[in-house]
Amino acid sequence: MTKMYYIADLQGNFYKIGSKGNLVVAKDSGDADQFTLRGANERIGGGRKAKFYTTVEVDGSPRVDDEPVYEAPEYDVVEKPTMFDGLQNNWESILSELCYMSSHMDEYQNNLKQMLSDVDKEICDLMHYLEFSDLDNAEMLRVAEMLKERRKHRRQIKDEMEKTALMKDTFLDRTFGTKVQQSLDIMEKMKTRQYTPRKLNELFEQQRASA
């Protein structure tokens, strides 16, 4: 028996073939089309947008064929998708992370300086151990590996220090944290906003009365 597959994206949406022969978002897996693995891969293609899709094996559960009360419109897949195309972006979480980064960057840079100091001391110890000890080949190799590992770790720390310094000099000034916090506050207020009727006041009064 040939295995069948759904086409899905990284946000968990399933797809079917639209009226124009292109992939459109389905309501759920029951509304989605099934493909052979080869057919699904041919539909996904090998272009830049292919990395946003995946194949999901059909598990054999019954498809949902009930007639829906409301037929959702078909939306064409964006030809040049980005990481923000799903309309499910958690901007509040992103802003919170930016606020945290802005508030703790100085602390992180101080930690990096301490890490650099610690690894420099270890490297110094290893160099003096090599200088003052008569070592056989096995011990020389072990110390050389220790020295190499710490030098690589030191390079990682130095690279991180350069990146954080670049970020701080470029945009992480005093106003950055303030602006991000202001944006976060506005987004939080959006959750409690209320609509003021323009004309049909009675319509909304009926809704409030029945609530």
C-alpha positions in Angstrom: 0.0 0.0 0.0 1.4 3.4 -1.0 2.0 5.7 1.8 0.3 9.1 1.5 1.5 12.5 2.9 0.2 15.9 3.7 2.0 19.1 2.8 2.4 21.3 5.9 4.4 24.3 7.0 6.5 25.0 10.1 3.5 26.7 11.8 1.4 23.5 11.6 -0.8 24.6 8.7 -1.9 22.0 6.2 -2.3 22.7 2.4 -4.4 21.7 -0.5 -4.5 22.5 -4.2 -6.4 25.7 -4.9 -8.5 26.7 -7.9 -5.5 28.1 -9.6 -3.5 24.9 -9.2 -1.3 26.4 -6.4 -1.0 25.5 -2.8 -3.5 27.2 -0.5 -4.0 26.8 3.3 -6.5 24.2 4.3 -8.8 24.5 7.3 -7.3 21.4 8.9 -5.8 18.0 7.9 -9.2 16.7 7.0 -9.6 19.5 4.4 -6.0 19.0 3.1 -5.0 17.1 0.0 -3.0 13.9 0.2 0.0 13.2 -2.0 2.5 10.5 -2.6 5.9 11.4 -1.3 7.1 12.1 -4.8 4.0 14.2 -5.6 4.4 16.2 -2.4 8.1 16.9 -3.1 7.2 18.0 -6.7 4.6 20.4 -5.3 7.0 21.8 -2.7 9.8 22.2 -5.3 13.4 23.2 -4.7 13.2 27.0 -4.6 13.7 29.3 -1.7 10.2 28.8 -0.3 10.7 25.0 -0.2 12.4 25.3 3.2 9.1 26.6 4.7 7.3 23.3 3.9 7.5 19.8 5.2 5.7 16.5 4.5 3.6 14.7 7.2 2.7 11.1 6.7 -1.0 10.4 6.8 -1.7 8.2 9.8 -4.8 6.5 8.4 -7.3 8.3 10.6 -10.6 9.2 9.0 -10.8 12.4 7.1 -13.2 15.1 8.2 -15.8 15.5 5.4 -18.6 17.2 7.3 -20.0 20.2 5.4 -18.8 23.3 7.3 -21.2 26.1 8.3 -18.8 28.7 6.9 -16.6 28.1 4.0 -13.3 29.9 4.6 -11.8 31.8 1.7 -8.7 30.4 0.0 -5.6 32.4 0.6 -2.7 32.0 -1.9 0.7 31.1 -0.4 3.1 34.0 -0.4 5.5 33.6 -3.2 8.4 34.9 -1.2 7.7 33.8 2.4 9.5 35.2 5.4 9.6 34.1 9.0 6.8 36.6 9.7 4.2 35.4 7.2 2.2 33.2 9.5 0.3 36.0 11.3 1.0 34.2 14.5 4.0 36.3 15.6 4.6 36.8 19.3 5.8 40.4 19.1 5.4 40.8 22.8 7.8 38.0 23.5 10.3 39.5 21.0 10.1 42.9 22.6 10.5 41.4 26.1 13.7 39.7 25.0 15.0 43.0 23.5 14.1 44.7 26.8 16.0 42.0 28.7 19.0 42.3 26.3 19.1 46.0 26.7 18.9 45.9 30.5 21.5 43.2 31.0 24.1 43.9 28.3 26.5 45.7 30.7 26.2 42.7 33.1 26.9 40.3 30.3 29.9 42.2 29.1 31.3 42.2 32.6 30.8 38.4 32.8 32.7 38.1 29.5 35.6 40.0 30.9 35.7 37.7 33.9 35.6 34.7 31.6 38.5 36.0 29.6 40.5 36.7 32.7 39.9 33.1 34.0 40.9 31.5 30.7 44.0 33.7 30.4 45.1 32.5 33.9 44.5 28.9 32.9 46.6 29.4 29.7 49.4 31.0 31.9 49.4 28.0 34.2 49.7 25.6 31.3 52.5 27.5 29.7 54.5 27.5 33.0 53.7 23.8 33.5 55.3 23.1 30.1 58.3 25.4 31.0 59.1 23.9 34.4 58.2 20.2 34.0 60.0 17.4 32.3 57.2 15.7 30.5 57.1 12.5 28.5 55.4 12.4 25.1 52.0 11.4 26.4 51.9 14.2 29.0 53.1 16.7 26.5 50.3 15.7 24.2 47.7 15.9 27.0 48.8 19.4 28.0 48.9 20.5 24.3 45.3 19.4 23.9 44.4 21.3 27.1 46.1 24.4 25.8 44.4 24.2 22.4 41.0 23.8 24.0 41.5 26.9 26.1 42.9 29.0 23.3 39.8 28.1 21.2 37.5 29.0 24.2 39.4 32.3 24.5 38.7 33.1 20.8 35.0 32.4 21.3 35.0 34.8 24.2 36.8 37.5 22.3 34.5 37.1 19.3 31.5 37.5 21.6 33.0 40.6 23.2 33.4 42.2 19.8 29.8 41.4 18.8 28.3 42.8 22.0 30.5 45.9 21.7 29.3 46.4 18.1 25.7 46.0 19.1 26.0 48.4 22.0 27.9 51.0 20.0 25.4 50.7 17.1 22.0 50.8 18.7 21.9 49.7 22.3 22.0 53.2 23.7 19.9 54.6 26.6 16.9 55.4 24.3 16.7 51.9 22.9 15.4 50.2 26.1 12.9 53.1 26.6 11.6 52.8 23.0 11.2 49.0 23.3 9.4 49.3 26.6 7.1 51.9 25.2 6.3 49.6 22.3 5.6 46.7 24.6 3.3 48.8 26.8 1.3 49.9 23.7 0.9 46.3 22.6 -0.3 45.2 26.0 -2.9 48.0 26.0 -4.1 46.7 22.6 -5.4 43.6 24.4 -8.0 45.6 26.4 -9.1 48.1 23.7 -12.8 48.4 23.0 -14.6 49.4 19.8 -16.7 52.6 19.8 -19.7 52.3 17.4 -19.8 54.9 14.7 -23.5 54.7 14.0 -25.2 51.5 15.0 -25.2 52.1 18.7 -28.3 50.0 19.3 -26.7 46.9 17.7 -23.9 47.0 20.3 -26.2 47.8 23.1 -28.1 44.6 22.3 -24.9 42.7 22.4 -24.0 44.1 25.8 -27.4 43.4 27.1 -27.3 39.7 26.1 -23.7 39.2 27.4 
